Amino acid sequence: MIVLVRPQLAENIGTVARAMANGGLFHLRLVAPRDGWPQDRAWRTASGADAILEAAQLFPDVPSAVADCHRVFATCPRPRHIVVPLRTARAAAEDLREINGRALRAAVLFGPERAGLENDDVACADTLVRYPLNPAHMSLNLAQAVMILAYEWWTAAEPTPPRQLQTHATKVATKGQLEGFLDRLVAELDASGFLEPAHKRPGMVRNLRHWFERGEVTEQELRTLHGVVTELSRGRMRRGRPEED
Amino acid sequence: MIVLVRPQLAENIGTVARAMANGGLFHLRLVAPRDGWPQDRAWRTASGADAILEAAQLFPDVPSAVADCHRVFATCPRPRHIVVPLRTARAAAEDLREINGRALRAAVLFGPERAGLENDDVACADTLVRYPLNPAHMSLNLAQAVMILAYEWWTAAEPTPPRQLQTHATKVATKGQLEGFLDRLVAELDASGFLEPAHKRPGMVRNLRHWFERGEVTEQELRTLHGVVTELSRGRMRRGRPEED
């Protein structure tokens, strides 16, 4: 649950909803928005995340906004003179997933655009969240701050492997198909005299093989490469052997 | 190095610079910005990240923008019919740190606001980056996409422990100070009759101790608690024992 405390601009409430939707967050609460609620301008910047805005709940103050929550996190860039658990955005997202998994309700407080949360707001939180970012230029706007938390929330449960090959809708060529192409290429290069003198031929062929074995090759790419060899060989046949030019 | 390919709105170039600054990224290249370059409007949204805009370099096309780079990543939400290494934003940031550590130059391409990168742009990349986000509402704006990458870039080298206690500018009370308070509290409660009947007293005292031992307590908080006990006991003394009310 995202709680915007005294947000100033309705446009920012809309971009927050957009950011939430990207990260699969739905519940939005507004504490005393400066210009009242609802505001058309929020819908204009929400980029389709209308359902979040329509379900948003309005509260007069932080205590009433978090009254039914079991845990309250507060995003808080500045140090406070209190002892309270502090989380990076990533660890906070993991905690929020864990809390959610126990069917408890957690709120994350975000302060107004300019000033951030006041001490009284922070005193309602049991955990602080701080974003590790460049201290020389720490200037997140409200929607960016929500975006990073929403991104971490989604990522904390995201099964996508961090590294993979993009192979959607394409067929990777078999080693046999690749070999067929290499055989043909080498035969053409033999015919052209490119692989001479003979004592250098094994190393040159190995270099070529290494190049084409570097990664997966698709069937479509192999077809294109066959076409390239056909076209280049045709030129050589038209022109005759290179040394006769 | 962030490369914005055919960005449309100068405002977005400014917010991208702001996002970059948050993540400690500095080098910005612009490929054929729609409205030309420079544009005052970019400076107005950069929130002080002026140095990034002033150092931004202008290029007519993607190949010239990446000509001096050793690696090119492309952010690309849609599947393409090619075989190419694919990274999450987090893994891409780790790769970029590793590449940077070898003193090689890497570029990350971001497409125009509406359409994203074209196939010809993507063909200039050796690695694709995809953000794992809610597929039901995947709608990052340009600055948010850069923000997440910049955040991951910073986080990939950030030593902040994910979980810690906020203890800045405050002194945690010793166990002896805490014990002194508990002794006094229990004495006052004994005097008030709160800890009767006697057979329940040990469990009640244990519960109280457990409550106060739950986390670190600061010296300031202990001073406040002593004051609370003093004040409440004074009330009791004024009013006499509760059963006499």
Interface residues (C-beta under 8 A of the other chain):
Chain A: R18 A19 A21 N22 G23 G24 S47 G48 A49 P79 R80 H81 I82 V83 V84 P85 L86 R87 T88 R90 A91 E94 L128 R130 Y131 P132 L133 N134 A136 H137 M138 S139 L140 N141 A143 Q144 M147 I148 Y151 W154 T155 E158 T160 P161 P162 R163 Q164 L165 Q166 T167 H168 A169 T170 V172 G215 E216 V217 T218 Q220 E221
Chain B: R18 A19 A21 N22 G23 G24 S47 G48 A49 P79 R80 H81 I82 V83 V84 P85 L86 R87 T88 R90 A91 E94 L128 R130 Y131 P132 L133 N134 A136 H137 M138 S139 L140 N141 A143 Q144 M147 I148 Y151 W154 T155 E158 T160 P161 P162 R163 Q164 L165 Q166 T167 H168 A169 T170 V172 G215 E216 V217 T218 Q220 E221
